[in-house]
């Protein structure tokens, strides 16, 4: 059986600044979302920007700098603008998997 992994990458503009591949069972999808938020906060946000990211939505200090977006066709999550971090489910060959009726298949 082919192993599946989370491939987590960070970019400053188009420059790769971080890359780590871990077995899929190491993180749930919710943990991946929170990890991406933490990486973006650590690498790119000031304390004031982090404060706004956690503030109640709709208030004057709130922002969406730590929103996590999910690709609809692939098990891929993205967070941040610059720097930004991406986590995708990949196979042993490093190719991103897509979901099909019978389970994941390689794109």
C-alpha positions in Angstrom: 0.0 0.0 0.0 1.3 3.4 -0.9 2.1 5.7 2.0 0.4 9.1 2.1 2.0 12.2 3.6 1.3 15.9 4.4 3.7 18.0 2.4 4.0 21.4 4.1 5.7 24.2 2.3 6.2 27.9 3.1 7.0 30.6 0.6 8.2 34.1 0.7 6.8 35.4 -2.6 7.8 32.5 -4.8 10.9 31.5 -2.8 10.6 28.3 -0.9 11.5 29.0 2.8 10.2 25.8 4.4 9.4 22.3 3.4 8.6 19.2 5.5 6.9 15.9 4.6 5.3 13.9 7.4 3.1 10.8 7.5 -0.6 11.5 7.0 -1.5 10.1 10.4 0.7 12.6 12.3 -1.9 15.4 11.9 -5.7 15.7 11.5 -7.0 18.2 9.0 -7.9 20.6 11.9 -4.4 20.4 13.3 -3.0 21.2 9.8 -5.2 24.3 9.6 -3.9 25.4 13.0 -0.3 24.6 12.1 -0.6 26.7 9.0 -1.9 29.6 11.0 0.9 29.3 13.5 3.6 29.2 10.8 2.1 32.3 9.1 1.9 34.1 12.4 5.5 33.2 13.3 7.0 34.0 10.0 5.1 37.1 8.8 2.8 38.8 11.3 3.5 41.5 13.8 1.9 41.3 17.3 -0.7 43.8 16.3 -1.6 41.8 13.2 -1.9 38.6 15.3 -4.2 40.4 17.7 -6.4 41.5 14.9 -6.5 37.9 13.4 -7.9 36.6 16.7 -10.2 39.5 17.4 -14.0 39.1 17.2 -15.1 39.3 13.5 -16.5 42.6 12.4 -14.7 44.7 15.0 -12.5 47.6 14.1 -9.3 45.7 14.9 -10.2 42.4 13.2 -8.5 41.1 10.1 -8.5 37.9 8.1 -4.7 37.4 7.9 -4.9 33.9 9.3 -7.8 32.6 7.3 -7.2 29.1 6.0 -8.6 28.3 2.5 -9.2 24.8 1.2 -8.8 23.8 -2.5 -12.1 22.3 -3.6 -10.6 19.6 -5.8 -7.5 18.6 -3.8 -6.8 17.9 -0.1 -4.8 21.1 0.0 -5.0 24.0 2.6 -3.4 27.4 2.2 -2.9 30.3 4.7 -1.3 33.7 4.5 -0.3 36.1 1.7 3.4 36.8 2.0 4.8 34.6 3.5 2.2 31.9 2.8 2.1 28.2 3.8 0.5 25.3 2.0 -0.2 21.8 3.1 -1.2 19.0 0.6 -1.7 15.3 0.8 0.8 13.6 -1.4 1.8 10.1 -2.3 5.2 8.6 -2.0 6.2 10.1 -5.3 5.3 13.6 -4.0 2.3 14.1 -6.3 -0.8 15.7 -4.9 -3.6 13.3 -4.4 -7.2 14.0 -5.6 -10.3 12.5 -4.1 -12.5 10.2 -6.2 -15.5 8.0 -5.4 -13.3 5.0 -4.7 -10.8 6.9 -2.6 -7.7 9.0 -3.4 -6.0 8.8 -6.7 -3.0 10.6 -8.1 -3.6 13.6 -10.2 
